[in-house]
Amino acid sequence: MATILLIEDEAQIKKFLRISLEAHDYQVLETRLGEQGLAMLVEQQIDLLILDLGLPDMDGQDVIKALRKWSQIPIIVLSVRSSEEEKVQALDAGANDYVTKPFGISELMARVRALLRINDNTVATSSKREVNGLYIDLAEYQVKLDNQLIHLSRKEFELLRLLTEQPGHILTHRYLTQTIWGESFVDETHYLRVLVRQLRHKLGEETIQPRFIETVQGVGYRFKV
């Protein structure tokens, strides 16, 4: 049974989340304070954090930064803050996903399941990955889709590698451009758009209903699970 910590200030949402998570057989711990939540993360075995940004004692962005100094447990931000700047800041700080309020509980549960699967069965530990019919051999520099070999350029392969390290995890434009091209290219997002378009074409997918690469408007991309 996975244990999920809620750091949430709104009592009604906290109660709703607890009932929903327990109905899906998760063990739930909760607090409304960032400092107390960080202490609980140190003292107890917790598998996933659902975090509000507007906390009484500290900003949720600071909770993410503090936690990422020593832990890589999955973090889902659940917040009324819907600006691209807030989303990018949280994801760059180390959040794995960002859901805005109001939210659909079915979608949130799907994101919880996806992150727990990744954390429990981390694809990044192996040189071979298989996701949604896509087979990737990092050691052999080989990609197959439905058993058909696909030829990718170095940068296309690097983009695919980054996206499939953490399926379901949003990777920001800044992170991808910096990792693929270097620090001096962090603002050159048009390079990234072209690269994504090329990779999508080789994977035979459409932008409207992508099978693999999902666009998170104004923020970045994630590999669908």
N, CA and C atoms as a LAMMPS dump frame, in Angstrom:
ITEM: TIMESTEP
0
ITEM: NUMBER OF ATOMS
675
ITEM: BOX BOUNDS ff ff ff
-5.0000000000000000e+02 5.0000000000000000e+02
-5.0000000000000000e+02 5.0000000000000000e+02
-5.0000000000000000e+02 5.0000000000000000e+02
ITEM: ATOMS id mol type element x y z
1 1 1 N 0.847 -1.196 0
2 1 2 C 0 0 0
3 1 3 C 0.879 1.242 0
4 2 1 N 0.715 2.089 -1.003
5 2 2 C 1.51 3.316 -1.099
6 2 3 C 0.988 4.349 -0.1
7 3 1 N 1.924 5.121 0.449
8 3 2 C 1.573 6.178 1.393
9 3 3 C 1.728 7.532 0.714
10 4 1 N 0.685 8.34 0.78
11 4 2 C 0.675 9.653 0.139
12 4 3 C 0.511 10.734 1.201
13 5 1 N 1.345 11.74 1.126
14 5 2 C 1.258 12.873 2.044
15 5 3 C 0.562 14.039 1.352
16 6 1 N -0.455 14.598 2.008
17 6 2 C -1.129 15.8 1.528
18 6 3 C -0.644 16.983 2.346
19 7 1 N -0.071 17.982 1.685
20 7 2 C 0.199 19.263 2.335
21 7 3 C -0.749 20.244 1.681
22 8 1 N -1.854 20.479 2.336
23 8 2 C -2.973 21.219 1.742
24 8 3 C -3.628 22.095 2.805
25 9 1 N -3.849 23.367 2.48
26 9 2 C -4.396 24.317 3.443
27 9 3 C -5.914 24.297 3.512
28 10 1 N -6.593 23.977 2.415
29 10 2 C -8.051 24.023 2.38
30 10 3 C -8.633 22.735 2.961
31 11 1 N -9.372 22.878 4.054
32 11 2 C -9.892 21.717 4.784
33 11 3 C -10.811 20.852 3.927
34 12 1 N -11.691 21.482 3.139
35 12 2 C -12.645 20.719 2.326
36 12 3 C -11.935 19.905 1.246
37 13 1 N -10.952 20.532 0.594
38 13 2 C -10.198 19.808 -0.44
39 13 3 C -9.394 18.682 0.184
40 14 1 N -8.823 18.943 1.354
41 14 2 C -8.039 17.918 2.051
42 14 3 C -8.915 16.714 2.401
43 15 1 N -10.128 16.989 2.892
44 15 2 C -11.05 15.906 3.228
45 15 3 C -11.454 15.134 1.975
46 16 1 N -11.764 15.863 0.895
47 16 2 C -12.152 15.233 -0.365
48 16 3 C -11.034 14.345 -0.91
49 17 1 N -9.801 14.857 -0.866
50 17 2 C -8.657 14.082 -1.352
51 17 3 C -8.422 12.838 -0.503
52 18 1 N -8.534 12.991 0.826
53 18 2 C -8.339 11.839 1.7
54 18 3 C -9.345 10.729 1.375
55 19 1 N -10.623 11.093 1.258
56 19 2 C -11.658 10.106 0.959
57 19 3 C -11.394 9.428 -0.39
58 20 1 N -11.031 10.232 -1.388
59 20 2 C -10.792 9.697 -2.732
60 20 3 C -9.577 8.773 -2.76
61 21 1 N -8.497 9.193 -2.117
62 21 2 C -7.276 8.383 -2.11
63 21 3 C -7.462 7.094 -1.318
64 22 1 N -8.128 7.182 -0.174
65 22 2 C -8.362 5.978 0.623
66 22 3 C -9.292 5.014 -0.101
67 23 1 N -10.211 5.543 -0.896
68 23 2 C -11.092 4.683 -1.697
69 23 3 C -10.317 3.9 -2.742
70 24 1 N -9.13 4.439 -3.129
71 24 2 C -8.245 3.742 -4.08
72 24 3 C -7.141 2.971 -3.359
73 25 1 N -7.335 2.734 -2.062
74 25 2 C -6.448 1.896 -1.252
75 25 3 C -5.081 2.507 -0.981
76 26 1 N -5.001 3.842 -0.964
77 26 2 C -3.773 4.501 -0.555
78 26 3 C -3.853 4.873 0.923
79 27 1 N -2.723 4.797 1.598
80 27 2 C -2.652 5.303 2.965
81 27 3 C -2.362 6.801 2.89
82 28 1 N -3.076 7.599 3.674
83 28 2 C -2.984 9.055 3.554
84 28 3 C -2.543 9.692 4.864
85 29 1 N -1.532 10.555 4.763
86 29 2 C -1.12 11.421 5.864
87 29 3 C -1.386 12.852 5.427
88 30 1 N -1.61 13.751 6.375
89 30 2 C -1.945 15.11 5.96
90 30 3 C -1.475 16.155 6.96
91 31 1 N -1.255 17.358 6.435
92 31 2 C -0.941 18.52 7.243
93 31 3 C -1.252 19.763 6.414
94 32 1 N -1.407 20.892 7.086
95 32 2 C -1.621 22.149 6.365
96 32 3 C -0.384 23.026 6.392
97 33 1 N 0.688 22.55 7.021
98 33 2 C 1.897 23.35 7.195
99 33 3 C 3.074 22.756 6.429
100 34 1 N 3.825 23.612 5.737
101 34 2 C 4.976 23.152 4.981
102 34 3 C 6.074 22.585 5.857
103 35 1 N 6.388 23.266 6.951
104 35 2 C 7.453 22.805 7.846
105 35 3 C 7.107 21.448 8.447
106 36 1 N 5.874 21.27 8.868
107 36 2 C 5.467 19.996 9.432
108 36 3 C 5.511 18.902 8.368
109 37 1 N 5.1 19.254 7.156
110 37 2 C 5.152 18.291 6.07
111 37 3 C 6.567 17.821 5.781
112 38 1 N 7.516 18.751 5.768
113 38 2 C 8.916 18.382 5.546
114 38 3 C 9.422 17.471 6.655
115 39 1 N 9.015 17.754 7.891
116 39 2 C 9.41 16.895 9.013
117 39 3 C 8.831 15.494 8.857
118 40 1 N 7.585 15.404 8.413
119 40 2 C 6.95 14.096 8.194
120 40 3 C 7.662 13.322 7.096
121 41 1 N 8.117 14.042 6.06
122 41 2 C 8.84 13.39 4.962
123 41 3 C 10.172 12.819 5.434
124 42 1 N 10.776 13.455 6.419
125 42 2 C 12.035 12.965 6.986
126 42 3 C 11.778 11.739 7.861
127 43 1 N 10.73 11.81 8.654
128 43 2 C 10.501 10.806 9.695
129 43 3 C 9.778 9.558 9.204
130 44 1 N 9.03 9.653 8.117
131 44 2 C 8.198 8.534 7.695
132 44 3 C 8.481 8.138 6.249
133 45 1 N 8.093 6.904 5.923
134 45 2 C 8.251 6.399 4.56
135 45 3 C 7.058 6.841 3.726
136 46 1 N 7.268 7.817 2.876
137 46 2 C 6.196 8.371 2.047
138 46 3 C 6.541 8.167 0.581
139 47 1 N 5.568 7.749 -0.217
140 47 2 C 5.814 7.387 -1.615
141 47 3 C 5.504 8.502 -2.6
142 48 1 N 4.635 9.45 -2.199
143 48 2 C 4.262 10.53 -3.109
144 48 3 C 3.727 11.706 -2.298
145 49 1 N 4.007 12.909 -2.768
146 49 2 C 3.547 14.134 -2.115
147 49 3 C 2.589 14.886 -3.028
148 50 1 N 1.417 15.251 -2.495
149 50 2 C 0.503 16.168 -3.176
150 50 3 C 0.569 17.485 -2.418
151 51 1 N 0.969 18.549 -3.11
152 51 2 C 1.356 19.789 -2.444
153 51 3 C 0.573 20.993 -2.947
154 52 1 N -0.028 21.724 -2.006
155 52 2 C -0.615 23.031 -2.296
156 52 3 C 0.497 24.072 -2.217
157 53 1 N 0.413 25.128 -3.005
158 53 2 C 1.448 26.166 -2.963
159 53 3 C 1.141 27.246 -1.931
160 54 1 N -0.15 27.513 -1.694
161 54 2 C -0.52 28.576 -0.762
162 54 3 C -0.691 28.049 0.644
163 55 1 N 0.41 27.931 1.38
164 55 2 C 0.382 27.381 2.735
165 55 3 C 0.502 28.509 3.761
166 56 1 N 0.01 28.3 4.992
167 56 2 C 0.03 29.364 5.995
168 56 3 C 1.427 29.777 6.445
169 57 1 N 2.363 28.818 6.494
170 57 2 C 3.664 29.121 7.088
171 57 3 C 4.782 29.343 6.08
172 58 1 N 4.652 28.825 4.854
173 58 2 C 5.693 28.992 3.839
174 58 3 C 5.11 28.719 2.469
175 59 1 N 5.775 29.211 1.445
176 59 2 C 5.301 28.992 0.083
177 59 3 C 5.632 27.571 -0.358
178 60 1 N 4.696 26.973 -1.089
179 60 2 C 4.917 25.614 -1.562
180 60 3 C 6.134 25.47 -2.46
181 61 1 N 6.471 26.531 -3.191
182 61 2 C 7.679 26.491 -4.025
183 61 3 C 8.919 26.227 -3.165
184 62 1 N 8.939 26.796 -1.953
185 62 2 C 10.073 26.593 -1.048
186 62 3 C 10.083 25.181 -0.469
187 63 1 N 8.897 24.586 -0.32
188 63 2 C 8.824 23.189 0.125
189 63 3 C 9.493 22.282 -0.908
190 64 1 N 9.189 22.54 -2.198
191 64 2 C 9.783 21.733 -3.27
192 64 3 C 11.308 21.85 -3.243
193 65 1 N 11.801 23.077 -3.162
194 65 2 C 13.253 23.302 -3.167
195 65 3 C 13.923 22.629 -1.981
196 66 1 N 13.3 22.722 -0.794
197 66 2 C 13.872 22.111 0.399
198 66 3 C 13.892 20.589 0.282
199 67 1 N 12.799 20.016 -0.231
200 67 2 C 12.705 18.563 -0.357
201 67 3 C 13.694 18.022 -1.375
202 68 1 N 13.881 18.725 -2.467
203 68 2 C 14.751 18.247 -3.535
204 68 3 C 16.24 18.278 -3.159
205 69 1 N 16.571 18.876 -2.042
206 69 2 C 17.961 18.852 -1.581
207 69 3 C 18.374 17.455 -1.123
208 70 1 N 17.373 16.613 -0.76
209 70 2 C 17.729 15.291 -0.239
210 70 3 C 16.82 14.159 -0.701
211 71 1 N 15.72 14.474 -1.396
212 71 2 C 14.79 13.416 -1.799
213 71 3 C 14.287 13.627 -3.219
214 72 1 N 14.02 12.518 -3.913
215 72 2 C 13.459 12.557 -5.262
216 72 3 C 12.078 11.924 -5.326
217 73 1 N 11.357 11.876 -4.196
218 73 2 C 10.021 11.293 -4.246
219 73 3 C 9.133 12.131 -5.177
220 74 1 N 8.176 11.506 -5.839
221 74 2 C 7.317 12.243 -6.775
222 74 3 C 6.5 13.323 -6.071
223 75 1 N 6.371 14.471 -6.736
224 75 2 C 5.594 15.598 -6.216
225 75 3 C 4.558 16.019 -7.255
226 76 1 N 3.285 16.062 -6.847
227 76 2 C 2.232 16.648 -7.669
228 76 3 C 1.805 17.944 -7
229 77 1 N 1.962 19.051 -7.698
230 77 2 C 1.471 20.329 -7.192
231 77 3 C -0.011 20.445 -7.533
232 78 1 N -0.809 20.843 -6.541
233 78 2 C -2.246 21.023 -6.72
234 78 3 C -2.572 22.434 -6.242
235 79 1 N -2.807 23.355 -7.186
236 79 2 C -2.864 24.765 -6.811
237 79 3 C -3.855 25.553 -7.66
238 80 1 N -4.358 26.658 -7.064
239 80 2 C -5.201 27.577 -7.828
240 80 3 C -4.356 28.465 -8.735
241 81 1 N -3.06 28.525 -8.486
242 81 2 C -2.18 29.356 -9.306
243 81 3 C -2.041 28.717 -10.686
244 82 1 N -2.531 29.398 -11.693
245 82 2 C -2.596 28.788 -13.024
246 82 3 C -1.686 29.448 -14.047
247 83 1 N -0.887 30.428 -13.639
248 83 2 C -0.028 31.112 -14.604
249 83 3 C 1.1 30.195 -15.066
250 84 1 N 1.536 30.405 -16.295
251 84 2 C 2.642 29.621 -16.835
252 84 3 C 3.891 29.808 -15.985
253 85 1 N 4.106 31.021 -15.485
254 85 2 C 5.294 31.316 -14.686
255 85 3 C 5.332 30.454 -13.423
256 86 1 N 4.184 30.327 -12.737
257 86 2 C 4.128 29.509 -11.526
258 86 3 C 4.39 28.037 -11.858
259 87 1 N 3.783 27.557 -12.955
260 87 2 C 3.961 26.163 -13.342
261 87 3 C 5.419 25.865 -13.667
262 88 1 N 6.017 26.728 -14.468
263 88 2 C 7.409 26.534 -14.866
264 88 3 C 8.327 26.582 -13.642
265 89 1 N 8.077 27.532 -12.741
266 89 2 C 8.903 27.653 -11.544
267 89 3 C 8.838 26.385 -10.696
268 90 1 N 7.63 25.84 -10.504
269 90 2 C 7.475 24.63 -9.707
270 90 3 C 8.136 23.426 -10.372
271 91 1 N 7.957 23.301 -11.681
272 91 2 C 8.544 22.168 -12.396
273 91 3 C 10.057 22.266 -12.454
274 92 1 N 10.574 23.474 -12.649
275 92 2 C 12.028 23.663 -12.637
276 92 3 C 12.61 23.383 -11.258
277 93 1 N 11.83 23.667 -10.215
278 93 2 C 12.309 23.426 -8.848
279 93 3 C 12.35 21.941 -8.522
280 94 1 N 11.574 21.133 -9.272
281 94 2 C 11.63 19.689 -9.042
282 94 3 C 10.296 18.989 -8.939
283 95 1 N 9.17 19.713 -9.098
284 95 2 C 7.86 19.046 -9.105
285 95 3 C 7.757 18.146 -10.331
286 96 1 N 7.041 17.032 -10.19
287 96 2 C 6.871 16.101 -11.303
288 96 3 C 5.647 16.411 -12.152
289 97 1 N 4.642 17.018 -11.528
290 97 2 C 3.419 17.328 -12.264
291 97 3 C 2.739 18.515 -11.593
292 98 1 N 1.836 19.148 -12.343
293 98 2 C 1.17 20.355 -11.856
294 98 3 C -0.287 20.304 -12.283
295 99 1 N -1.184 20.277 -11.321
296 99 2 C -2.62 20.22 -11.587
297 99 3 C -3.266 21.46 -10.972
298 100 1 N -4.067 22.174 -11.764
299 100 2 C -4.694 23.397 -11.257
300 100 3 C -6.093 23.098 -10.7
301 101 1 N -6.458 23.848 -9.666
302 101 2 C -7.797 23.766 -9.093
303 101 3 C -8.723 24.701 -9.87
304 102 1 N -9.99 24.307 -10.093
305 102 2 C -10.594 23.015 -9.742
306 102 3 C -10.067 21.898 -10.646
307 103 1 N -10.149 20.677 -10.173
308 103 2 C -9.564 19.554 -10.894
309 103 3 C -10.532 18.385 -10.93
310 104 1 N -10.318 17.491 -11.871
311 104 2 C -11.1 16.253 -11.955
312 104 3 C -10.402 15.163 -11.177
313 105 1 N -11.113 14.498 -10.288
314 105 2 C -10.474 13.489 -9.442
315 105 3 C -9.965 12.296 -10.251
316 106 1 N -10.651 11.953 -11.346
317 106 2 C -10.194 10.816 -12.168
318 106 3 C -8.844 11.123 -12.799
319 107 1 N -8.687 12.364 -13.284
320 107 2 C -7.396 12.755 -13.874
321 107 3 C -6.303 12.763 -12.815
322 108 1 N -6.609 13.284 -11.635
323 108 2 C -5.603 13.311 -10.569
324 108 3 C -5.189 11.901 -10.176
325 109 1 N -6.144 10.995 -10.057
326 109 2 C -5.817 9.61 -9.701
327 109 3 C -4.945 8.956 -10.771
328 110 1 N -5.205 9.283 -12.024
329 110 2 C -4.387 8.733 -13.111
330 110 3 C -2.948 9.228 -12.996
331 111 1 N -2.783 10.498 -12.648
332 111 2 C -1.434 11.06 -12.5
333 111 3 C -0.728 10.45 -11.284
334 112 1 N -1.478 10.209 -10.218
335 112 2 C -0.911 9.547 -9.038
336 112 3 C -0.42 8.158 -9.403
337 113 1 N -1.261 7.385 -10.089
338 113 2 C -0.88 6.023 -10.476
339 113 3 C 0.346 6.023 -11.375
340 114 1 N 0.38 6.957 -12.326
341 114 2 C 1.507 7.012 -13.263
342 114 3 C 2.816 7.293 -12.532
343 115 1 N 2.813 8.266 -11.626
344 115 2 C 4.039 8.615 -10.916
345 115 3 C 4.472 7.521 -9.962
346 116 1 N 3.532 6.845 -9.329
347 116 2 C 3.885 5.739 -8.439
348 116 3 C 4.463 4.568 -9.233
349 117 1 N 3.929 4.328 -10.43
350 117 2 C 4.485 3.265 -11.286
351 117 3 C 5.92 3.576 -11.657
352 118 1 N 6.156 4.828 -12.051
353 118 2 C 7.508 5.234 -12.445
354 118 3 C 8.464 5.101 -11.281
355 119 1 N 8.038 5.558 -10.103
356 119 2 C 8.895 5.533 -8.926
357 119 3 C 9.186 4.109 -8.48
358 120 1 N 8.208 3.213 -8.678
359 120 2 C 8.345 1.84 -8.215
360 120 3 C 9.081 0.96 -9.215
361 121 1 N 8.994 1.343 -10.494
362 121 2 C 9.507 0.467 -11.55
363 121 3 C 10.401 1.244 -12.498
364 122 1 N 11.114 2.229 -11.948
365 122 2 C 11.829 3.263 -12.695
366 122 3 C 12.523 2.755 -13.946
367 123 1 N 12.05 3.255 -15.118
368 123 2 C 12.602 2.826 -16.401
369 123 3 C 14.013 3.332 -16.601
370 124 1 N 14.4 4.366 -15.85
371 124 2 C 15.709 4.97 -16.056
372 124 3 C 16.849 4.109 -15.544
373 125 1 N 16.536 3.051 -14.745
374 125 2 C 17.59 2.211 -14.196
375 125 3 C 18.108 1.209 -15.222
376 126 1 N 17.4 1.054 -16.32
377 126 2 C 17.781 0.076 -17.325
378 126 3 C 18.228 0.773 -18.6
379 127 1 N 19.117 0.084 -19.351
380 127 2 C 19.532 0.631 -20.64
381 127 3 C 18.503 0.329 -21.715
382 128 1 N 17.502 -0.482 -21.364
383 128 2 C 16.443 -0.827 -22.313
384 128 3 C 15.096 -0.387 -21.748
385 129 1 N 14.304 0.281 -22.588
386 129 2 C 13.002 0.784 -22.176
387 129 3 C 11.944 0.371 -23.184
388 130 1 N 10.76 0.087 -22.691
389 130 2 C 9.643 -0.222 -23.576
390 130 3 C 8.402 0.477 -23.036
391 131 1 N 7.895 1.438 -23.789
392 131 2 C 6.747 2.227 -23.361
393 131 3 C 5.788 2.392 -24.538
394 132 1 N 4.529 1.997 -24.331
395 132 2 C 3.485 2.203 -25.348
396 132 3 C 3.862 1.647 -26.73
397 133 1 N 4.518 0.49 -26.76
398 133 2 C 4.903 -0.11 -28.032
399 133 3 C 6.187 0.425 -28.617
400 134 1 N 6.832 1.356 -27.883
401 134 2 C 8.092 1.938 -28.333
402 134 3 C 9.231 1.292 -27.541
403 135 1 N 10.188 0.709 -28.252
404 135 2 C 11.328 0.02 -27.634
405 135 3 C 12.578 0.849 -27.854
406 136 1 N 13.304 1.121 -26.776
407 136 2 C 14.523 1.938 -26.847
408 136 3 C 15.67 1.194 -26.18
409 137 1 N 16.745 1.024 -26.903
410 137 2 C 17.97 0.423 -26.367
411 137 3 C 19.028 1.514 -26.319
412 138 1 N 19.295 2.037 -25.11
413 138 2 C 20.24 3.145 -24.961
414 138 3 C 21.66 2.72 -25.294
415 139 1 N 22.016 1.51 -24.915
416 139 2 C 23.378 1.044 -25.146
417 139 3 C 23.674 0.85 -26.628
418 140 1 N 22.674 0.345 -27.366
419 140 2 C 22.855 0.066 -28.789
420 140 3 C 22.416 1.227 -29.673
421 141 1 N 21.899 2.302 -29.041
422 141 2 C 21.438 3.48 -29.785
423 141 3 C 20.413 3.06 -30.836
424 142 1 N 19.389 2.34 -30.349
425 142 2 C 18.42 1.748 -31.267
426 142 3 C 16.998 2.02 -30.784
427 143 1 N 16.107 2.354 -31.729
428 143 2 C 14.702 2.602 -31.411
429 143 3 C 13.836 1.794 -32.37
430 144 1 N 12.841 1.104 -31.806
431 144 2 C 11.888 0.359 -32.619
432 144 3 C 10.479 0.749 -32.217
433 145 1 N 9.624 0.908 -33.213
434 145 2 C 8.215 1.185 -32.984
435 145 3 C 7.4 0.067 -33.609
436 146 1 N 6.659 -0.664 -32.769
437 146 2 C 5.888 -1.824 -33.242
438 146 3 C 6.784 -2.764 -34.052
439 147 1 N 7.994 -2.983 -33.502
440 147 2 C 8.998 -3.905 -34.063
441 147 3 C 9.643 -3.41 -35.35
442 148 1 N 9.39 -2.16 -35.741
443 148 2 C 10.019 -1.573 -36.922
444 148 3 C 11.124 -0.612 -36.474
445 149 1 N 12.305 -0.783 -37.038
446 149 2 C 13.444 0.051 -36.675
447 149 3 C 13.233 1.483 -37.156
448 150 1 N 13.519 2.456 -36.281
449 150 2 C 13.405 3.875 -36.609
450 150 3 C 14.783 4.519 -36.504
451 151 1 N 15.166 5.275 -37.513
452 151 2 C 16.468 5.936 -37.509
453 151 3 C 16.308 7.378 -37.012
454 152 1 N 16.961 7.68 -35.905
455 152 2 C 16.889 9.011 -35.314
456 152 3 C 18.255 9.682 -35.341
457 153 1 N 18.238 11.003 -35.454
458 153 2 C 19.488 11.765 -35.315
459 153 3 C 19.917 11.75 -33.849
460 154 1 N 21.126 12.22 -33.581
461 154 2 C 21.628 12.25 -32.206
462 154 3 C 20.724 13.065 -31.288
463 155 1 N 20.308 14.229 -31.747
464 155 2 C 19.486 15.098 -30.906
465 155 3 C 18.063 14.56 -30.774
466 156 1 N 17.535 13.94 -31.804
467 156 2 C 16.217 13.307 -31.695
468 156 3 C 16.258 12.171 -30.674
469 157 1 N 17.332 11.394 -30.713
470 157 2 C 17.487 10.293 -29.767
471 157 3 C 17.627 10.829 -28.341
472 158 1 N 18.378 11.917 -28.167
473 158 2 C 18.569 12.509 -26.845
474 158 3 C 17.246 13.042 -26.297
475 159 1 N 16.45 13.672 -27.142
476 159 2 C 15.141 14.164 -26.723
477 159 3 C 14.252 13.006 -26.285
478 160 1 N 14.231 11.942 -27.059
479 160 2 C 13.419 10.777 -26.71
480 160 3 C 13.907 10.143 -25.41
481 161 1 N 15.209 10.083 -25.24
482 161 2 C 15.777 9.534 -23.999
483 161 3 C 15.321 10.335 -22.78
484 162 1 N 15.385 11.655 -22.876
485 162 2 C 14.983 12.513 -21.763
486 162 3 C 13.504 12.344 -21.436
487 163 1 N 12.671 12.321 -22.472
488 163 2 C 11.233 12.21 -22.258
489 163 3 C 10.84 10.872 -21.642
490 164 1 N 11.528 9.787 -22.033
491 164 2 C 11.153 8.459 -21.545
492 164 3 C 11.826 8.088 -20.232
493 165 1 N 12.718 8.931 -19.741
494 165 2 C 13.299 8.676 -18.418
495 165 3 C 12.227 8.722 -17.341
496 166 1 N 11.28 9.646 -17.507
497 166 2 C 10.217 9.8 -16.522
498 166 3 C 8.886 10.018 -17.234
499 167 1 N 8.291 8.953 -17.776
500 167 2 C 7.012 9.11 -18.481
501 167 3 C 5.97 9.76 -17.577
502 168 1 N 5.205 10.686 -18.134
503 168 2 C 4.199 11.386 -17.347
504 168 3 C 4.719 12.619 -16.636
505 169 1 N 6.034 12.785 -16.592
506 169 2 C 6.66 13.929 -15.923
507 169 3 C 6.833 15.057 -16.94
508 170 1 N 6.351 16.251 -16.606
509 170 2 C 6.49 17.391 -17.501
510 170 3 C 7.935 17.878 -17.485
511 171 1 N 8.547 17.976 -18.657
512 171 2 C 9.888 18.543 -18.797
513 171 3 C 9.745 19.925 -19.423
514 172 1 N 10.271 20.939 -18.766
515 172 2 C 10.088 22.311 -19.231
516 172 3 C 10.941 22.601 -20.458
517 173 1 N 10.525 23.637 -21.2
518 173 2 C 11.306 24.08 -22.358
519 173 3 C 12.742 24.369 -21.95
520 174 1 N 12.908 25.066 -20.833
521 174 2 C 14.243 25.459 -20.374
522 174 3 C 15.113 24.24 -20.092
523 175 1 N 14.548 23.265 -19.396
524 175 2 C 15.314 22.057 -19.066
525 175 3 C 15.758 21.321 -20.328
526 176 1 N 14.84 21.171 -21.276
527 176 2 C 15.165 20.419 -22.486
528 176 3 C 16.198 21.133 -23.354
529 177 1 N 16.015 22.444 -23.563
530 177 2 C 16.975 23.167 -24.402
531 177 3 C 18.354 23.214 -23.748
532 178 1 N 18.376 23.409 -22.435
533 178 2 C 19.662 23.466 -21.734
534 178 3 C 20.375 22.124 -21.786
535 179 1 N 19.624 21.031 -21.614
536 179 2 C 20.231 19.697 -21.595
537 179 3 C 20.705 19.271 -22.981
538 180 1 N 19.91 19.586 -24.007
539 180 2 C 20.235 19.114 -25.356
540 180 3 C 21.268 20.006 -26.051
541 181 1 N 21.132 21.342 -25.898
542 181 2 C 22.014 22.258 -26.624
543 181 3 C 23.019 23.001 -25.74
544 182 1 N 22.725 23.105 -24.433
545 182 2 C 23.636 23.826 -23.546
546 182 3 C 23.022 25.096 -22.973
547 183 1 N 23.677 25.658 -21.961
548 183 2 C 23.174 26.808 -21.218
549 183 3 C 22.896 28.019 -22.108
550 184 1 N 23.706 28.238 -23.111
551 184 2 C 23.55 29.429 -23.95
552 184 3 C 22.325 29.353 -24.865
553 185 1 N 21.63 28.2 -24.89
554 185 2 C 20.482 28.019 -25.78
555 185 3 C 19.152 27.934 -25.024
556 186 1 N 19.142 28.293 -23.718
557 186 2 C 17.937 28.071 -22.911
558 186 3 C 16.727 28.845 -23.425
559 187 1 N 16.939 29.945 -24.107
560 187 2 C 15.817 30.742 -24.61
561 187 3 C 15.479 30.449 -26.067
562 188 1 N 16.197 29.536 -26.686
563 188 2 C 15.983 29.224 -28.11
564 188 3 C 14.95 28.113 -28.255
565 189 1 N 13.724 28.397 -27.833
566 189 2 C 12.701 27.355 -27.827
567 189 3 C 12.266 26.928 -29.234
568 190 1 N 12.551 27.764 -30.226
569 190 2 C 12.171 27.373 -31.594
570 190 3 C 12.989 26.164 -32.051
571 191 1 N 14.241 26.031 -31.572
572 191 2 C 15.029 24.835 -31.875
573 191 3 C 14.31 23.589 -31.346
574 192 1 N 13.779 23.724 -30.129
575 192 2 C 13.091 22.594 -29.496
576 192 3 C 11.815 22.238 -30.252
577 193 1 N 11.044 23.241 -30.663
578 193 2 C 9.81 22.972 -31.399
579 193 3 C 10.096 22.211 -32.697
580 194 1 N 11.155 22.619 -33.391
581 194 2 C 11.53 21.933 -34.634
582 194 3 C 11.921 20.489 -34.343
583 195 1 N 12.704 20.285 -33.27
584 195 2 C 13.165 18.943 -32.92
585 195 3 C 11.995 18.049 -32.525
586 196 1 N 11.076 18.578 -31.77
587 196 2 C 9.89 17.81 -31.381
588 196 3 C 9.075 17.441 -32.611
589 197 1 N 8.907 18.386 -33.528
590 197 2 C 8.157 18.115 -34.756
591 197 3 C 8.824 17 -35.567
592 198 1 N 10.143 17.038 -35.665
593 198 2 C 10.871 16.005 -36.409
594 198 3 C 10.708 14.636 -35.756
595 199 1 N 10.811 14.601 -34.428
596 199 2 C 10.679 13.326 -33.71
597 199 3 C 9.264 12.781 -33.839
598 200 1 N 8.292 13.649 -33.715
599 200 2 C 6.905 13.206 -33.874
600 200 3 C 6.665 12.62 -35.257
601 201 1 N 7.231 13.265 -36.267
602 201 2 C 7.067 12.778 -37.64
603 201 3 C 7.639 11.367 -37.768
604 202 1 N 8.81 11.136 -37.196
605 202 2 C 9.435 9.808 -37.307
606 202 3 C 8.684 8.757 -36.491
607 203 1 N 8.005 9.215 -35.421
608 203 2 C 7.204 8.286 -34.622
609 203 3 C 5.808 8.09 -35.219
610 204 1 N 5.519 8.834 -36.308
611 204 2 C 4.268 8.663 -37.018
612 204 3 C 3.05 9.112 -36.246
613 205 1 N 3.211 10.159 -35.446
614 205 2 C 2.071 10.609 -34.653
615 205 3 C 1.607 11.993 -35.065
616 206 1 N 0.353 12.298 -34.713
617 206 2 C -0.238 13.586 -35.021
618 206 3 C -0.224 14.469 -33.787
619 207 1 N -0.053 15.774 -33.989
620 207 2 C 0.001 16.719 -32.878
621 207 3 C -1.33 16.79 -32.141
622 208 1 N -2.433 16.662 -32.871
623 208 2 C -3.758 16.804 -32.273
624 208 3 C -4.043 15.675 -31.289
625 209 1 N -3.737 14.44 -31.674
626 209 2 C -3.938 13.297 -30.798
627 209 3 C -2.639 12.496 -30.704
628 210 1 N -1.662 13.012 -29.963
629 210 2 C -0.353 12.353 -29.907
630 210 3 C -0.404 11.017 -29.172
631 211 1 N 0.296 10.067 -29.69
632 211 2 C 0.407 8.76 -29.045
633 211 3 C 1.503 8.786 -27.978
634 212 1 N 2.53 9.613 -28.218
635 212 2 C 3.689 9.595 -27.33
636 212 3 C 3.974 10.94 -26.655
637 213 1 N 4.157 11.991 -27.441
638 213 2 C 4.641 13.265 -26.888
639 213 3 C 3.497 14.253 -26.746
640 214 1 N 3.215 14.62 -25.511
641 214 2 C 2.122 15.548 -25.219
642 214 3 C 2.676 16.946 -24.978
643 215 1 N 2.085 17.942 -25.606
644 215 2 C 2.471 19.34 -25.389
645 215 3 C 1.732 19.89 -24.183
646 216 1 N 2.478 20.473 -23.243
647 216 2 C 1.878 21.19 -22.118
648 216 3 C 2.053 22.666 -22.449
649 217 1 N 0.996 23.294 -22.919
650 217 2 C 1.056 24.617 -23.529
651 217 3 C 1.785 25.639 -22.658
652 218 1 N 2.802 26.25 -23.249
653 218 2 C 3.548 27.304 -22.568
654 218 3 C 4.525 26.821 -21.531
655 219 1 N 4.581 25.504 -21.296
656 219 2 C 5.435 24.963 -20.226
657 219 3 C 6.493 24.013 -20.763
658 220 1 N 6.067 22.998 -21.507
659 220 2 C 7.039 22.011 -21.99
660 220 3 C 6.344 20.814 -22.616
661 221 1 N 6.928 19.635 -22.409
662 221 2 C 6.418 18.398 -22.996
663 221 3 C 6.494 17.274 -21.979
664 222 1 N 5.677 16.247 -22.204
665 222 2 C 5.795 15.036 -21.409
666 222 3 C 5.487 13.816 -22.274
667 223 1 N 6.069 12.701 -21.909
668 223 2 C 5.828 11.436 -22.611
669 223 3 C 4.588 10.799 -22.008
670 224 1 N 3.61 10.481 -22.838
671 224 2 C 2.335 9.971 -22.352
672 224 3 C 2.483 8.566 -21.784
673 225 1 N 1.718 8.309 -20.726
674 225 2 C 1.685 6.966 -20.123
675 225 3 C 0.273 6.434 -20.212
